[in-house]
């Protein structure tokens, strides 16, 4: 199956990368938080994104399961990519997450974000986080708001 013309395939998030590509690549090149967590953009196209992350030891909580904030961050990054497909900055207006199953060291989690509806400057997105066996780990719902701010053009130093 051929990818959509606006699709971007597997790209490790690297804040100082100089490669150019469509969609949200500029935003992700400046995203130091997602890069520090080792997130990989597997696929993007307008209104959707797939991002993965390998669970490391420093991502575990006191019970030796993945800290919920790490799972939320993965879902939030996929959400950010899916809703930033224009030349104006779109930010989260709010988000909720339900944790369904714990994840552990060495697992690869994948967040798949999909636009559900958009009205004017507001959007609603669902993000499913799964483990390497496609078993749901969390469900995230993000609410977006497109601003009048232009996408920054400067690279992070």
N, CA and C atoms as a LAMMPS dump frame, in Angstrom:
ITEM: TIMESTEP
0
ITEM: NUMBER OF ATOMS
471
ITEM: BOX BOUNDS ff ff ff
-5.0000000000000000e+02 5.0000000000000000e+02
-5.0000000000000000e+02 5.0000000000000000e+02
-5.0000000000000000e+02 5.0000000000000000e+02
ITEM: ATOMS id mol type element x y z
1 1 1 N 0.824 -1.165 0
2 1 2 C 0 0 0
3 1 3 C 0.874 1.236 0
4 2 1 N 0.636 2.144 -0.943
5 2 2 C 1.424 3.356 -1.054
6 2 3 C 0.982 4.373 -0.025
7 3 1 N 1.954 5.118 0.506
8 3 2 C 1.647 6.153 1.485
9 3 3 C 1.041 7.352 0.783
10 4 1 N 0.253 8.1 1.512
11 4 2 C -0.322 9.325 0.974
12 4 3 C 0.797 10.29 0.627
13 5 1 N 0.598 11.183 -0.375
14 5 2 C 1.659 12.082 -0.788
15 5 3 C 2.165 12.992 0.33
16 6 1 N 1.301 13.353 1.279
17 6 2 C 1.725 14.215 2.372
18 6 3 C 2.291 13.44 3.552
19 7 1 N 2.419 12.122 3.431
20 7 2 C 2.871 11.297 4.544
21 7 3 C 4.375 11.416 4.741
22 8 1 N 4.782 11.329 5.99
23 8 2 C 6.194 11.284 6.347
24 8 3 C 6.409 9.949 7.035
25 9 1 N 7.388 9.191 6.591
26 9 2 C 7.635 7.875 7.151
27 9 3 C 8.782 7.916 8.151
28 10 1 N 8.764 7.047 9.127
29 10 2 C 9.732 6.825 10.196
30 10 3 C 10.884 7.827 10.265
31 11 1 N 10.829 8.664 11.284
32 11 2 C 11.829 9.699 11.494
33 11 3 C 12.108 9.799 12.981
34 12 1 N 13.367 9.549 13.372
35 12 2 C 13.736 9.708 14.766
36 12 3 C 13.682 11.191 15.087
37 13 1 N 13.107 11.53 16.217
38 13 2 C 12.996 12.928 16.59
39 13 3 C 14.375 13.421 16.979
40 14 1 N 14.838 14.42 16.238
41 14 2 C 16.157 14.982 16.467
42 14 3 C 16.059 16.498 16.432
43 15 1 N 16.187 17.178 17.574
44 15 2 C 15.974 18.609 17.614
45 15 3 C 16.842 19.418 16.672
46 16 1 N 18.054 18.97 16.361
47 16 2 C 18.914 19.79 15.527
48 16 3 C 19.066 19.231 14.125
49 17 1 N 18.209 18.319 13.717
50 17 2 C 18.245 17.773 12.374
51 17 3 C 18.04 18.881 11.352
52 18 1 N 18.698 18.779 10.181
53 18 2 C 18.534 19.792 9.144
54 18 3 C 17.723 19.283 7.972
55 19 1 N 17.307 18.036 7.983
56 19 2 C 16.519 17.518 6.873
57 19 3 C 15.147 18.184 6.861
58 20 1 N 14.624 18.427 5.658
59 20 2 C 13.302 19.038 5.579
60 20 3 C 12.328 18.017 5.049
61 21 1 N 11.114 18.048 5.562
62 21 2 C 10.053 17.182 5.083
63 21 3 C 8.733 17.862 5.361
64 22 1 N 7.651 17.263 4.935
65 22 2 C 6.341 17.876 5.031
66 22 3 C 5.782 17.852 6.44
67 23 1 N 4.732 18.648 6.641
68 23 2 C 3.961 18.587 7.878
69 23 3 C 4.657 19.172 9.07
70 24 1 N 4.867 18.387 10.1
71 24 2 C 5.309 18.886 11.403
72 24 3 C 6.789 18.645 11.674
73 25 1 N 7.564 18.342 10.662
74 25 2 C 8.987 18.064 10.884
75 25 3 C 9.712 19.205 11.563
76 26 1 N 9.409 20.451 11.171
77 26 2 C 10.082 21.595 11.807
78 26 3 C 9.764 21.644 13.29
79 27 1 N 8.485 21.428 13.637
80 27 2 C 8.098 21.426 15.046
81 27 3 C 8.852 20.324 15.794
82 28 1 N 8.914 19.146 15.214
83 28 2 C 9.544 18.026 15.904
84 28 3 C 11.052 18.192 16.008
85 29 1 N 11.673 18.882 15.064
86 29 2 C 13.119 19.139 15.173
87 29 3 C 13.429 20.013 16.381
88 30 1 N 12.449 20.813 16.831
89 30 2 C 12.642 21.666 17.999
90 30 3 C 12.145 21.016 19.283
91 31 1 N 11.57 19.84 19.216
92 31 2 C 10.956 19.187 20.379
93 31 3 C 12.006 18.417 21.173
94 32 1 N 12.641 19.111 22.102
95 32 2 C 13.698 18.496 22.91
96 32 3 C 13.151 17.431 23.848
97 33 1 N 11.939 17.614 24.363
98 33 2 C 11.37 16.645 25.304
99 33 3 C 11.143 15.292 24.641
100 34 1 N 10.495 15.294 23.475
101 34 2 C 10.226 14.027 22.769
102 34 3 C 11.52 13.352 22.336
103 35 1 N 12.494 14.161 21.916
104 35 2 C 13.79 13.6 21.52
105 35 3 C 14.482 12.944 22.712
106 36 1 N 14.425 13.599 23.871
107 36 2 C 15.072 13.054 25.065
108 36 3 C 14.446 11.73 25.487
109 37 1 N 13.159 11.554 25.196
110 37 2 C 12.475 10.304 25.53
111 37 3 C 12.665 9.231 24.464
112 38 1 N 13.389 9.55 23.398
113 38 2 C 13.699 8.564 22.36
114 38 3 C 12.533 8.244 21.442
115 39 1 N 11.585 9.148 21.308
116 39 2 C 10.421 8.884 20.458
117 39 3 C 10.809 8.857 18.985
118 40 1 N 10.109 8.009 18.244
119 40 2 C 10.322 7.865 16.806
120 40 3 C 8.993 8.109 16.107
121 41 1 N 8.993 9.044 15.151
122 41 2 C 7.797 9.283 14.349
123 41 3 C 7.771 8.215 13.268
124 42 1 N 6.803 7.321 13.361
125 42 2 C 6.693 6.211 12.406
126 42 3 C 5.972 6.632 11.129
127 43 1 N 4.958 7.514 11.28
128 43 2 C 4.155 7.911 10.123
129 43 3 C 3.357 9.16 10.468
130 44 1 N 3.26 10.072 9.517
131 44 2 C 2.387 11.232 9.695
132 44 3 C 1.674 11.539 8.394
133 45 1 N 0.5 12.049 8.517
134 45 2 C -0.24 12.656 7.416
135 45 3 C -1.25 13.586 8.068
136 46 1 N -1.809 14.532 7.318
137 46 2 C -2.732 15.481 7.947
138 46 3 C -3.824 14.766 8.75
139 47 1 N -3.932 15.135 10.039
140 47 2 C -4.961 14.58 10.904
141 47 3 C -4.623 13.266 11.572
142 48 1 N -3.433 12.736 11.334
143 48 2 C -3.065 11.481 11.999
144 48 3 C -1.552 11.37 12.159
145 49 1 N -1.148 10.559 13.122
146 49 2 C 0.274 10.339 13.371
147 49 3 C 0.457 9.039 14.142
148 50 1 N 1.61 8.411 13.937
149 50 2 C 2.002 7.227 14.691
150 50 3 C 3.405 7.481 15.23
151 51 1 N 3.556 7.358 16.56
152 51 2 C 4.829 7.614 17.228
153 51 3 C 5.11 6.445 18.169
154 52 1 N 6.363 5.989 18.209
155 52 2 C 6.711 4.881 19.106
156 52 3 C 7.806 5.307 20.085
157 53 1 N 7.933 4.525 21.158
158 53 2 C 8.933 4.806 22.187
159 53 3 C 9.287 3.504 22.909
160 54 1 N 10.573 3.221 23.014
161 54 2 C 11.076 2.083 23.772
162 54 3 C 11.145 2.474 25.245
163 55 1 N 10.583 1.633 26.118
164 55 2 C 10.574 1.915 27.553
165 55 3 C 11.94 1.577 28.152
166 56 1 N 12.562 2.606 28.723
167 56 2 C 13.877 2.487 29.346
168 56 3 C 13.737 2.405 30.867
169 57 1 N 14.822 2.046 31.527
170 57 2 C 14.831 1.932 32.988
171 57 3 C 14.475 3.254 33.674
172 58 1 N 14.932 4.384 33.1
173 58 2 C 14.659 5.676 33.724
174 58 3 C 13.225 6.163 33.485
175 59 1 N 12.398 5.351 32.848
176 59 2 C 10.988 5.669 32.614
177 59 3 C 10.066 4.899 33.56
178 60 1 N 10.658 4.11 34.449
179 60 2 C 9.875 3.289 35.368
180 60 3 C 9.609 4.029 36.67
181 61 1 N 8.46 3.759 37.273
182 61 2 C 8.134 4.355 38.569
183 61 3 C 8.619 3.432 39.698
184 62 1 N 8.201 3.707 40.902
185 62 2 C 8.629 2.935 42.07
186 62 3 C 8.102 1.514 42.118
187 63 1 N 7.159 1.178 41.25
188 63 2 C 6.617 -0.183 41.174
189 63 3 C 7.178 -0.958 39.986
190 64 1 N 8.21 -0.415 39.337
191 64 2 C 8.853 -1.019 38.163
192 64 3 C 7.907 -1.176 36.973
193 65 1 N 6.943 -0.27 36.855
194 65 2 C 6.119 -0.185 35.645
195 65 3 C 6.305 1.222 35.08
196 66 1 N 5.971 1.384 33.822
197 66 2 C 6.172 2.677 33.157
198 66 3 C 5.376 3.776 33.848
199 67 1 N 6.039 4.853 34.156
200 67 2 C 5.403 6.008 34.78
201 67 3 C 4.312 6.534 33.844
202 68 1 N 3.137 6.826 34.391
203 68 2 C 2.025 7.309 33.582
204 68 3 C 2.345 8.566 32.796
205 69 1 N 3.206 9.405 33.348
206 69 2 C 3.605 10.625 32.648
207 69 3 C 4.347 10.339 31.36
208 70 1 N 5.075 9.218 31.307
209 70 2 C 5.791 8.84 30.083
210 70 3 C 4.793 8.415 29
211 71 1 N 3.796 7.652 29.414
212 71 2 C 2.773 7.206 28.459
213 71 3 C 1.969 8.412 27.969
214 72 1 N 1.625 9.318 28.881
215 72 2 C 0.916 10.534 28.502
216 72 3 C 1.752 11.341 27.513
217 73 1 N 3.057 11.466 27.768
218 73 2 C 3.94 12.227 26.868
219 73 3 C 3.959 11.637 25.469
220 74 1 N 4.001 10.309 25.377
221 74 2 C 3.981 9.658 24.069
222 74 3 C 2.677 9.98 23.338
223 75 1 N 1.549 9.829 24.026
224 75 2 C 0.245 10.122 23.418
225 75 3 C 0.149 11.592 23.03
226 76 1 N 0.641 12.47 23.888
227 76 2 C 0.581 13.905 23.642
228 76 3 C 1.408 14.29 22.419
229 77 1 N 2.541 13.657 22.223
230 77 2 C 3.373 13.946 21.049
231 77 3 C 2.665 13.516 19.769
232 78 1 N 2.057 12.333 19.772
233 78 2 C 1.302 11.898 18.585
234 78 3 C 0.15 12.859 18.31
235 79 1 N -0.534 13.293 19.356
236 79 2 C -1.619 14.267 19.256
237 79 3 C -1.097 15.568 18.647
238 80 1 N 0.024 16.074 19.141
239 80 2 C 0.597 17.325 18.644
240 80 3 C 0.918 17.241 17.158
241 81 1 N 1.47 16.128 16.742
242 81 2 C 1.804 15.953 15.327
243 81 3 C 0.532 15.912 14.483
244 82 1 N -0.459 15.167 14.944
245 82 2 C -1.698 15.024 14.173
246 82 3 C -2.438 16.345 14.022
247 83 1 N -2.392 17.207 15.033
248 83 2 C -3.183 18.44 14.95
249 83 3 C -2.411 19.63 14.399
250 84 1 N -1.127 19.503 14.158
251 84 2 C -0.351 20.614 13.595
252 84 3 C -0.037 20.368 12.134
253 85 1 N -1.059 20.507 11.3
254 85 2 C -0.87 20.275 9.87
255 85 3 C -1.1 21.549 9.057
256 86 1 N -1.02 22.71 9.722
257 86 2 C -1.166 23.972 9
258 86 3 C 0.023 24.864 9.341
259 87 1 N -0.014 26.09 8.879
260 87 2 C 1.083 27.026 9.138
261 87 3 C 0.875 27.835 10.415
262 88 1 N -0.153 27.495 11.181
263 88 2 C -0.403 28.146 12.459
264 88 3 C -0.258 27.128 13.578
265 89 1 N 0.216 27.597 14.697
266 89 2 C 0.444 26.73 15.848
267 89 3 C -0.897 26.26 16.419
268 90 1 N -1.018 24.952 16.605
269 90 2 C -2.184 24.373 17.269
270 90 3 C -1.711 23.785 18.588
271 91 1 N -2.371 24.167 19.664
272 91 2 C -1.993 23.745 21.008
273 91 3 C -3.086 22.896 21.632
274 92 1 N -2.723 22.182 22.665
275 92 2 C -3.715 21.412 23.416
276 92 3 C -4.562 22.361 24.249
277 93 1 N -5.867 22.212 24.145
278 93 2 C -6.794 22.945 25.012
279 93 3 C -7.113 22.096 26.24
280 94 1 N -6.862 20.804 26.133
281 94 2 C -7.081 19.877 27.232
282 94 3 C -6.884 18.46 26.753
283 95 1 N -6.708 17.551 27.686
284 95 2 C -6.525 16.141 27.342
285 95 3 C -6.844 15.279 28.554
286 96 1 N -7.327 14.078 28.271
287 96 2 C -7.614 13.08 29.303
288 96 3 C -6.999 11.765 28.871
289 97 1 N -6.6 10.962 29.843
290 97 2 C -6.048 9.646 29.52
291 97 3 C -6.616 8.605 30.481
292 98 1 N -6.846 7.426 29.946
293 98 2 C -7.234 6.267 30.762
294 98 3 C -6.148 5.219 30.578
295 99 1 N -5.544 4.797 31.69
296 99 2 C -4.512 3.768 31.644
297 99 3 C -5.203 2.415 31.768
298 100 1 N -4.943 1.529 30.829
299 100 2 C -5.652 0.251 30.755
300 100 3 C -4.821 -0.939 31.184
301 101 1 N -3.503 -0.861 30.998
302 101 2 C -2.622 -1.997 31.276
303 101 3 C -1.222 -1.455 31.538
304 102 1 N -0.516 -1.984 32.527
305 102 2 C 0.846 -1.485 32.755
306 102 3 C 1.798 -1.931 31.645
307 103 1 N 2.812 -1.105 31.439
308 103 2 C 3.891 -1.44 30.502
309 103 3 C 5.177 -1.534 31.31
310 104 1 N 6.119 -2.318 30.826
311 104 2 C 7.341 -2.572 31.582
312 104 3 C 8.586 -2.326 30.744
313 105 1 N 9.723 -2.408 31.416
314 105 2 C 11.034 -2.209 30.814
315 105 3 C 11.199 -3.033 29.538
316 106 1 N 11.692 -2.401 28.486
317 106 2 C 11.999 -3.091 27.237
318 106 3 C 10.848 -3.163 26.25
319 107 1 N 9.646 -2.813 26.686
320 107 2 C 8.519 -2.827 25.754
321 107 3 C 8.587 -1.611 24.845
322 108 1 N 8.062 -1.763 23.641
323 108 2 C 7.916 -0.628 22.733
324 108 3 C 6.443 -0.273 22.678
325 109 1 N 6.153 0.979 23.037
326 109 2 C 4.784 1.464 22.984
327 109 3 C 4.597 2.284 21.713
328 110 1 N 3.414 2.209 21.146
329 110 2 C 3.092 2.943 19.928
330 110 3 C 1.807 3.719 20.146
331 111 1 N 1.857 5.011 19.849
332 111 2 C 0.691 5.888 19.961
333 111 3 C 0.195 6.219 18.559
334 112 1 N -1.084 5.954 18.322
335 112 2 C -1.705 6.247 17.027
336 112 3 C -2.783 7.296 17.249
337 113 1 N -2.561 8.493 16.685
338 113 2 C -3.48 9.624 16.859
339 113 3 C -4.309 9.808 15.597
340 114 1 N -5.606 10.086 15.8
341 114 2 C -6.531 10.272 14.685
342 114 3 C -7.465 11.437 14.983
343 115 1 N -7.637 12.317 14.008
344 115 2 C -8.61 13.403 14.116
345 115 3 C -10.008 12.811 14.091
346 116 1 N -10.833 13.183 15.071
347 116 2 C -12.23 12.724 15.102
348 116 3 C -13.155 13.756 14.496
349 117 1 N -12.948 15.035 14.861
350 117 2 C -13.776 16.105 14.299
351 117 3 C -13.055 17.43 14.477
352 118 1 N -13.356 18.355 13.577
353 118 2 C -12.775 19.691 13.658
354 118 3 C -13.86 20.691 13.302
355 119 1 N -13.956 21.761 14.09
356 119 2 C -14.936 22.81 13.85
357 119 3 C -14.252 24.149 14.086
358 120 1 N -14.078 24.915 13.036
359 120 2 C -13.364 26.179 13.166
360 120 3 C -11.948 25.943 13.641
361 121 1 N -11.583 26.559 14.768
362 121 2 C -10.223 26.411 15.305
363 121 3 C -10.101 25.304 16.349
364 122 1 N -11.193 24.584 16.607
365 122 2 C -11.19 23.528 17.628
366 122 3 C -11.189 22.146 17
367 123 1 N -10.444 21.227 17.604
368 123 2 C -10.387 19.852 17.11
369 123 3 C -10.478 18.855 18.247
370 124 1 N -10.872 17.649 17.91
371 124 2 C -10.971 16.556 18.866
372 124 3 C -10.23 15.36 18.268
373 125 1 N -9.285 14.809 19.033
374 125 2 C -8.418 13.731 18.556
375 125 3 C -8.43 12.581 19.553
376 126 1 N -8.392 11.358 19.042
377 126 2 C -8.239 10.176 19.881
378 126 3 C -6.872 9.57 19.622
379 127 1 N -6.231 9.133 20.687
380 127 2 C -4.919 8.494 20.587
381 127 3 C -4.983 7.173 21.342
382 128 1 N -4.674 6.094 20.663
383 128 2 C -4.592 4.777 21.294
384 128 3 C -3.116 4.429 21.457
385 129 1 N -2.734 4.058 22.669
386 129 2 C -1.366 3.611 22.946
387 129 3 C -1.411 2.108 23.119
388 130 1 N -0.594 1.403 22.346
389 130 2 C -0.551 -0.062 22.388
390 130 3 C 0.867 -0.54 22.665
391 131 1 N 0.97 -1.794 23.099
392 131 2 C 2.29 -2.401 23.271
393 131 3 C 2.7 -3.082 21.97
394 132 1 N 3.828 -3.764 21.999
395 132 2 C 4.352 -4.393 20.78
396 132 3 C 3.475 -5.54 20.256
397 133 1 N 2.507 -5.983 21.047
398 133 2 C 1.57 -7.032 20.615
399 133 3 C 0.221 -6.431 20.215
400 134 1 N 0.192 -5.107 20.068
401 134 2 C -1.014 -4.364 19.699
402 134 3 C -2.107 -4.435 20.761
403 135 1 N -1.709 -4.692 22.005
404 135 2 C -2.638 -4.713 23.127
405 135 3 C -2.75 -3.283 23.666
406 136 1 N -3.954 -2.756 23.832
407 136 2 C -4.101 -1.387 24.33
408 136 3 C -3.531 -1.203 25.737
409 137 1 N -2.743 -0.147 25.895
410 137 2 C -2.147 0.23 27.168
411 137 3 C -2.857 1.465 27.722
412 138 1 N -3.276 2.376 26.839
413 138 2 C -3.951 3.6 27.268
414 138 3 C -4.784 4.171 26.124
415 139 1 N -5.799 4.937 26.5
416 139 2 C -6.627 5.691 25.546
417 139 3 C -6.58 7.146 25.977
418 140 1 N -6.29 8.023 25.033
419 140 2 C -6.091 9.452 25.285
420 140 3 C -7.041 10.229 24.378
421 141 1 N -7.672 11.245 24.9
422 141 2 C -8.495 12.14 24.072
423 141 3 C -7.962 13.551 24.249
424 142 1 N -7.586 14.168 23.125
425 142 2 C -7.04 15.513 23.15
426 142 3 C -7.971 16.501 22.472
427 143 1 N -8.047 17.685 23.057
428 143 2 C -8.826 18.777 22.487
429 143 3 C -7.844 19.861 22.061
430 144 1 N -7.907 20.268 20.799
431 144 2 C -6.945 21.228 20.266
432 144 3 C -7.587 22.574 19.97
433 145 1 N -6.734 23.583 19.909
434 145 2 C -7.176 24.92 19.52
435 145 3 C -6.078 25.531 18.659
436 146 1 N -6.433 25.906 17.431
437 146 2 C -5.483 26.547 16.529
438 146 3 C -5.397 28.026 16.885
439 147 1 N -4.165 28.509 17.025
440 147 2 C -3.922 29.893 17.411
441 147 3 C -3.666 30.751 16.173
442 148 1 N -3.441 32.028 16.405
443 148 2 C -3.046 32.937 15.323
444 148 3 C -1.537 33.039 15.218
445 149 1 N -0.827 32.271 16.025
446 149 2 C 0.638 32.298 16.013
447 149 3 C 1.167 31.538 14.799
448 150 1 N 2.153 32.115 14.146
449 150 2 C 2.811 31.413 13.034
450 150 3 C 3.755 30.374 13.597
451 151 1 N 3.981 29.311 12.864
452 151 2 C 4.937 28.29 13.268
453 151 3 C 6.331 28.913 13.333
454 152 1 N 7.037 28.748 14.444
455 152 2 C 8.4 29.325 14.539
456 152 3 C 9.294 28.772 13.439
457 153 1 N 10.17 29.617 12.939
458 153 2 C 11.054 29.194 11.849
459 153 3 C 12.485 28.975 12.312
460 154 1 N 12.819 29.492 13.47
461 154 2 C 14.197 29.338 13.93
462 154 3 C 14.425 27.938 14.478
463 155 1 N 15.63 27.439 14.256
464 155 2 C 16.011 26.132 14.797
465 155 3 C 16.465 26.302 16.237
466 156 1 N 16.331 25.247 17.016
467 156 2 C 16.816 25.26 18.401
468 156 3 C 18.343 25.223 18.377
469 157 1 N 18.984 25.996 19.222
470 157 2 C 20.444 26.006 19.304
471 157 3 C 20.931 25.161 20.428
